[in-house]
Structures are given as C-alpha cells and as structure tokens.
Amino acid sequence: MKRLALAAVLALAAGVGHTESIAIVGSTVIHPELGLPRALARDSTVIIDGNRIVRVGPSKTTAVPKGARVIDGKGKWVTPGLIDAHVHFFQSGNLYTRPDAADFNAVVPYEKETERNRARLPATFKVWLASGVTSVIDIGGPFWNFDMRDRAAATEAAPRVAVAGPLISMVDRAKLDIGDPPIIRISSPDEARALVAKELARKPDFIKVWFIHQQGDDLAAQEAIVKAAGDAAHAAGVRLAVHATELLVAKASLRAGADYLVHSVEDAPVDDEFLALAKKNKAIYCPTLFVVMGYRYALSNTWQPTEIEKRLADPQILATMHDLDKMPKEKLPERVAKAMASPPQVKPSATALANLQKVWDEGIPVAMGTDAGNIGTLHGPSVFREMAIMVQSGLTTLEVLRSATTNGAKAMGREVGAVSAGKLADVLILDADPLANIENLSRIHRVIKDGKVYSPDELIRSISGT
Ligand SMILES: [Zn+2]
C-alpha cells in the first residue's frame, strides 16, 4: 500500500500522472469485425487518450486534441493488436522444453530449462509485443502461471495475459513433475472437483482439461470427469477449455460443457453433430495448425527460422534450435535419431485445414492460436506461420485477421480486438496492407499496447545479448 502511494506521488511529480493522448492521422484503419468494403476505412484518424481508444473517424472531421502526440499514418494501415489464444509460458519452444515428448535431460536438465523460462519472462513478454501480439491466453501450466499473469500485469512492455492453471489430465506426465506440475492426472469426478477448487482460489481465466483418450479407455467415465470439472468451473463463472484432437473426444468435450476447443479436430471431418454441439455451447475453436509441424521440424533437425523469426524471436532460443548438430549420437532419444536419419515430409494436416474451413463457414468463432512454447513453435513470431497456414485452408486474409483480433478477444474476455471508441488502446501501425498479403502483418511500424508506443526492433534490441 505504502509503496503504491509513493509510486503515485513520484509519477505525479514527474508529470506522467497525466494521460497522454495520441493521434494516428491519415491511415487506413481496418475493422476486422466488419465485412468488405466497410472493413476498410481510408484516410482515418484514431485518437487515443490514456489507455483507451476514444475516437475513430474520417481525418477531415476528426479533430486532433491539443497537445496530442501525432503519428503520421499516411501510407500506413492500422489494425487491432493481435491476440494469440493458445500459448504456454512454462515452455520455451526449444528442444529441452518437453522431456515427456523428447527427453534431452542428459544435455540440459529439465529443472534448468524451467528456471530459465521463469527468469526469461521479461524478454519473452517483449518478444510477444514486438510481434504485434498485445494479448495472449496461456491455456495451461503450473500453478506458477498465476504468478506469471501478475508479473505480466505489472510489466509495461508485456502483452495482456489470461491464464489457465494445471491441466486436469487423463494421463500422467511424470517427467514434467519437478514440484509444480503443469499436468495433473485425475481419475474421478471428485478428484476433478478438488483440483478445480484449488485453481479457482487463484482466479483462473479458464479451467483446462487435457482430454487424452487412448484405446481401451472408458469414454463415458472420462466424459464424467470433464463434466465435473466443467460444472465446477461454470458454477464459479469460469469457462472450460478442452484439448481434444479427435472427433469422438471433441464431441464428448462439448457434451461435457466445453466453451473452448483449443485444437483442431484432426482425425476425421467434423460432422453435423459436432457442429450442432459447438453452436449450442457457443464454443470457440482454435486450430493450432503449425504446432505439430514445429515438433516434426525441430526433432528431425530440419527446423529453419523464417525471416521474421530471425528478426523478432528470442535470440537465446534461436541460438539453440540446432543443438542436435552438436549432440553425440548416443545422447539422442531413439525417436530423434530415427527422424534425423530420414526426415519426415512436414505439411499441415489436410483434415485440420478442411475442418477449419467448415467450422468457419458454419459461423463457429475461430480464434487464432499457435500453442507457442512447444518444441519448434517459438513465442512471438510463430503467429505469422500460423496465420499463413490458415490462409492456405481457404480463409481470406480479412477472416484470418478477424480470428486473430475480433474472435481472439472473445476468447480473451477483455475489451480488446477492435479499433473503435471505448476499446483498450492495443493497435498496430503497419507499413503494408495485411489484406493484400497476410505476411504484411509482420511489417510492423509501431505496436501500441495500453496506450504506450513501441518499436519492434527497439524491443528486441533491448533484450538481445542478455
Ligand atoms: Zn497447448
């Protein structure tokens, strides 16, 4: 309390207690929530006061307030800040981050990796902002996730963060348990309710279930566990997110009350029953198309950074992505040795692509999400890989942008995702038209988050070498 009061006095003394206004003048503003042509508003002016957007209109009739900081928007495009609706801060994207999938403990112990990820948070936050991502949902991790959310909220150069705590899981992941496990095996509805109660004490944004259904498992018994978790979450006004990658399991999740499906259905085309259940729940669907490819590339030593990753990814992570080159053969997990001997053909799942188009056409809100933090899917610029694949599914650039803004905001549950009066001031100023080519979303002139202006290259410079 005392410290806060002192901070407020110091802020006033320094003159920063006053809210700054910003005017972005003469840009083309994109409203992804609208269809064309209304989505494009040429020669527009955006006025930000403090951390809110207060006016958006034609430059001719939108006055610039006295004393406002003017940003010349001529020849530029303004979009809402991007939202990645599926990330994990307890993972870094490097080879050492999921020993349950590929065990490199002999090279870098998992304890070291998790310590690194905690210590590296300020840099990881900056990487997200530099990539134009002003909000993320960490959809499951250790109880430490709640502290991470507090840290993001207290850090200026950080995205807004919503979180889920530990995953209510059907299976054990012993290798990830070093004291505060991200995945906890639950074998009855009572156990599910007990874990949900513990998580609710930390005010999660979501309760998350890791619904792994293996041959021989009793689907009805599993569904009862998911329903127990969902009912307990809903009673507290918290939404239920479920990992379910097979049609059968996704339908069971929706019957159990899922509000958010955090992956594509990958094993079969979605059917009428699935679509009806998703509509009934008003569920959001997050395709995460790249993450599987990221594992395949990285664990066969064929992962290559994109140009934008070279510029905006955490240099410390980039420097380790080819550590397999240096590892003695006997230290390689068998799966990795095999993949290196004959690298797989890596491409997006055709079923997932077709399902994305179908789900979109049926009007189910699709939110863009990368599952960043998994091996090969780097925090920040992997959003550009994900969105490029979404375009391959047949969605238009405007639709993909809508998934990463309007629909991401629905998942996020905050007043973000649109360039309109009353919204929080999270916007991007781009050097090129993102509707002409989705990759232009990476041509970021400035990122504005909560009314503060950042240059992506400066954000990255401020972390490199550390
Ligand atoms: Zn995930």
Boltz pocket constraint, residues with backbone or C-beta under 6 A from the ligand:
constraints:
  - pocket:
      binder: B
      contacts: [[A, 86], [A, 87], [A, 88], [A, 139], [A, 371]]
      max_distance: 6.0
